[in-house]
Amino acid sequence: MLAAAPAASAWAQEIVLGASVQLTGPVANTGRYYRDAYEMAIDKINAEGGVKVDGKSYKLALKLYDNQSDVNLSVRQYTQLVTQDKVNLLLGGFASNFQLADSVVSEKYKIPMVQGGGASNEIFRATSSTSSARWRQPATTSAAPSR
């Protein structure tokens, strides 16, 4: 049974997720899938009561930029999401070259980034032995940890 979302005044505050995805340019079709999936997931989570942290309900919000399929623009946008927009968590986009470049921002500013795309094994290796900012899901068999 799904619980109703709290009334607007019951939300403690928003947790803002930030992403830069390819909405225009050569790989826009895949980038739009990421946008749609992020929006659908956030809507569903909020409809079911949001997320609870220390007993307080938080609504999720998404701050999303179109990187125009330009990896350099994507890095600048992730930097803006952290330094100016002050998002709480970063969501990755599509393509290994983007993920490798964008993850440097999460490492630099020590803000968690969930990687959703890209298949390069390099994405799933931390850049330093103390790095924990990137949360990664192995996308390739060779990148998966052995048991």
Buried (B, 14 or more C-beta within 10 A) or exposed (E): EEEEBBEEEEBBEBBBBBBBBBBEEEBBEBBBBBBEEBEEBBEEBBEEBBEEEEEEBBBBBBBBBBBBBBBEBBBBBBBBBBEEEEBBBBBBBBBBEBBBBBBBBBBEBEBEBBBBBBBBBEBBEEBEEEEEBBEBEBBEEEBEEEE
